[in-house]
């Protein structure tokens, strides 16, 4: 039993494909802003929790260590600076016109 493809069946298939395509296109325009808003809200909550955690830890450490009016230095400069003796001496100069 071999079935033949009719012109009417082909047109019907093309019409169904076009209806599905345009239906998805219209629905995506309607629901894309809602979906994007939802995704942005979730990302904001996630980043807010991560940043808030770090900020809370830093504030707690800062409050434990320092008192009111006290100066706090978080990072000490590196004291192991060695001069390079191969470079030579710096000489200040003036331009002569």
Phi and psi restraints in degrees (value plus and minus 20) as a CYANA .aco file:
   2 UNK   PHI    -123.8   -83.8
   2 UNK   PSI     108.7   148.7
   3 UNK   PHI    -120.0   -80.0
   3 UNK   PSI     121.4   161.4
   4 UNK   PHI    -116.4   -76.4
   4 UNK   PSI     123.9   163.9
   5 UNK   PHI    -101.5   -61.5
   5 UNK   PSI     107.2   147.2
   6 UNK   PHI    -120.5   -80.5
   6 UNK   PSI     139.9   179.9
   7 UNK   PHI     -85.0   -45.0
   7 UNK   PSI     -55.8   -15.8
   8 UNK   PHI     -86.1   -46.1
   8 UNK   PSI     -60.4   -20.4
   9 UNK   PHI     -85.1   -45.1
   9 UNK   PSI     -59.9   -19.9
  10 UNK   PHI     -84.6   -44.6
  10 UNK   PSI     -65.7   -25.7
  11 UNK   PHI     -83.2   -43.2
  11 UNK   PSI     -59.0   -19.0
  12 UNK   PHI     -83.9   -43.9
  12 UNK   PSI     -61.5   -21.5
  13 UNK   PHI     -84.6   -44.6
  13 UNK   PSI     -64.1   -24.1
  14 UNK   PHI     -83.7   -43.7
  14 UNK   PSI     -60.9   -20.9
  15 UNK   PHI     -83.3   -43.3
  15 UNK   PSI     -61.9   -21.9
  16 UNK   PHI     -84.0   -44.0
  16 UNK   PSI     -62.9   -22.9
  17 UNK   PHI     -82.3   -42.3
  17 UNK   PSI     -64.1   -24.1
  18 UNK   PHI     -84.8   -44.8
  18 UNK   PSI     -60.9   -20.9
  19 UNK   PHI     -83.2   -43.2
  19 UNK   PSI     -61.8   -21.8
  20 UNK   PHI     -84.6   -44.6
  20 UNK   PSI     -63.6   -23.6
  21 UNK   PHI     -80.7   -40.7
  21 UNK   PSI     -71.3   -31.3
  22 UNK   PHI     -89.3   -49.3
  22 UNK   PSI     -51.8   -11.8
  23 UNK   PHI     -83.7   -43.7
  23 UNK   PSI     -64.7   -24.7
  24 UNK   PHI     -84.9   -44.9
  24 UNK   PSI     -59.7   -19.7
  25 UNK   PHI     -82.6   -42.6
  25 UNK   PSI     -64.2   -24.2
  26 UNK   PHI     -88.0   -48.0
  26 UNK   PSI     -64.1   -24.1
  27 UNK   PHI     -84.8   -44.8
  27 UNK   PSI     -56.5   -16.5
  28 UNK   PHI     -86.9   -46.9
  28 UNK   PSI     -54.6   -14.6
  29 UNK   PHI     -86.8   -46.8
  29 UNK   PSI     -52.5   -12.5
  30 UNK   PHI     -96.9   -56.9
  30 UNK   PSI     -62.6   -22.6
  31 UNK   PHI    -116.9   -76.9
  31 UNK   PSI     -32.5     7.5
  32 UNK   PHI     -81.7   -41.7
  32 UNK   PSI     -65.7   -25.7
  33 UNK   PHI     -82.0   -42.0
  33 UNK   PSI     -57.0   -17.0
  34 UNK   PHI     -86.7   -46.7
  34 UNK   PSI     -63.5   -23.5
  35 UNK   PHI     -84.7   -44.7
  35 UNK   PSI     -63.5   -23.5
  36 UNK   PHI     -84.8   -44.8
  36 UNK   PSI     -59.7   -19.7
  37 UNK   PHI     -81.9   -41.9
  37 UNK   PSI     -62.0   -22.0
  38 UNK   PHI     -83.9   -43.9
  38 UNK   PSI     -65.3   -25.3
  39 UNK   PHI     -84.5   -44.5
  39 UNK   PSI     -62.6   -22.6
  40 UNK   PHI     -84.7   -44.7
  40 UNK   PSI     -58.3   -18.3
  41 UNK   PHI     -84.7   -44.7
  41 UNK   PSI     -63.1   -23.1
  42 UNK   PHI     -85.0   -45.0
  42 UNK   PSI     -61.6   -21.6
  43 UNK   PHI     -85.0   -45.0
  43 UNK   PSI     -59.6   -19.6
  44 UNK   PHI     -83.6   -43.6
  44 UNK   PSI     -62.2   -22.2
  45 UNK   PHI     -83.4   -43.4
  45 UNK   PSI     -62.4   -22.4
  46 UNK   PHI     -84.3   -44.3
  46 UNK   PSI     -67.7   -27.7
  47 UNK   PHI     -87.2   -47.2
  47 UNK   PSI     -55.4   -15.4
  48 UNK   PHI     -84.1   -44.1
  48 UNK   PSI     -59.9   -19.9
  49 UNK   PHI     -86.5   -46.5
  49 UNK   PSI     -62.8   -22.8
  50 UNK   PHI     -85.5   -45.5
  50 UNK   PSI     -66.4   -26.4
  51 UNK   PHI     -88.5   -48.5
  51 UNK   PSI     -59.8   -19.8
  52 UNK   PHI     -83.5   -43.5
  52 UNK   PSI     -56.9   -16.9
  53 UNK   PHI     -83.6   -43.6
  53 UNK   PSI     -65.0   -25.0
  54 UNK   PHI     -87.1   -47.1
  54 UNK   PSI     -60.6   -20.6
  55 UNK   PHI     -86.5   -46.5
  55 UNK   PSI     -61.0   -21.0
  56 UNK   PHI     -84.7   -44.7
  56 UNK   PSI     -60.4   -20.4
  57 UNK   PHI     -84.1   -44.1
  57 UNK   PSI     -63.3   -23.3
  58 UNK   PHI     -85.8   -45.8
  58 UNK   PSI     -61.3   -21.3
  59 UNK   PHI     -84.7   -44.7
  59 UNK   PSI     -59.8   -19.8
  60 UNK   PHI     -85.8   -45.8
  60 UNK   PSI     -62.9   -22.9
  61 UNK   PHI     -83.6   -43.6
  61 UNK   PSI     -61.8   -21.8
  62 UNK   PHI     -84.1   -44.1
  62 UNK   PSI     -62.1   -22.1
  63 UNK   PHI     -89.5   -49.5
  63 UNK   PSI     -54.5   -14.5
  64 UNK   PHI     -89.9   -49.9
  64 UNK   PSI     -59.9   -19.9
  65 UNK   PHI    -102.9   -62.9
  65 UNK   PSI     -60.3   -20.3
  66 UNK   PHI    -124.0   -84.0
  66 UNK   PSI     134.2   174.2
  67 UNK   PHI    -133.9   -93.9
  67 UNK   PSI     149.5   189.5
  68 UNK   PHI     -84.8   -44.8
  68 UNK   PSI     110.4   150.4
  69 UNK   PHI      65.5   105.5
  69 UNK   PSI     -21.4    18.6
  70 UNK   PHI    -109.7   -69.7
  70 UNK   PSI     119.4   159.4
  71 UNK   PHI    -107.9   -67.9
  71 UNK   PSI     112.1   152.1
  72 UNK   PHI    -139.4   -99.4
  72 UNK   PSI     110.1   150.1
  73 UNK   PHI    -130.0   -90.0
  73 UNK   PSI      95.8   135.8
  74 UNK   PHI     -96.0   -56.0
  74 UNK   PSI     -57.2   -17.2
  75 UNK   PHI    -148.9  -108.9
  75 UNK   PSI     107.2   147.2
  76 UNK   PHI    -108.1   -68.1
  76 UNK   PSI     121.8   161.8
  77 UNK   PHI     -88.9   -48.9
  77 UNK   PSI     133.9   173.9
  78 UNK   PHI     -91.5   -51.5
  78 UNK   PSI     103.2   143.2
  79 UNK   PHI    -111.6   -71.6
  79 UNK   PSI     -26.8    13.2
  80 UNK   PHI    -112.1   -72.1
  80 UNK   PSI      26.7    66.7
  81 UNK   PHI    -103.5   -63.5
  81 UNK   PSI     108.9   148.9
  82 UNK   PHI    -138.3   -98.3
  82 UNK   PSI     114.8   154.8
  83 UNK   PHI    -101.6   -61.6
  83 UNK   PSI     129.4   169.4
  84 UNK   PHI    -112.8   -72.8
  84 UNK   PSI      92.5   132.5
  85 UNK   PHI     -96.5   -56.5
  85 UNK   PSI     -34.1     5.9
  86 UNK   PHI     -95.8   -55.8
  86 UNK   PSI     -41.4    -1.4
  87 UNK   PHI     -92.8   -52.8
  87 UNK   PSI     -63.9   -23.9
  88 UNK   PHI      92.7   132.7
  88 UNK   PSI    -183.4  -143.4
  89 UNK   PHI    -126.7   -86.7
  89 UNK   PSI     124.4   164.4
  90 UNK   PHI    -102.3   -62.3
  90 UNK   PSI     111.0   151.0
  91 UNK   PHI    -141.3  -101.3
  91 UNK   PSI     104.7   144.7
  92 UNK   PHI     -99.6   -59.6
  92 UNK   PSI     120.6   160.6
  93 UNK   PHI    -156.6  -116.6
  93 UNK   PSI     142.4   182.4
  94 UNK   PHI    -144.1  -104.1
  94 UNK   PSI     125.5   165.5
  95 UNK   PHI    -101.1   -61.1
  95 UNK   PSI     120.8   160.8
  96 UNK   PHI    -130.1   -90.1
  96 UNK   PSI     108.7   148.7
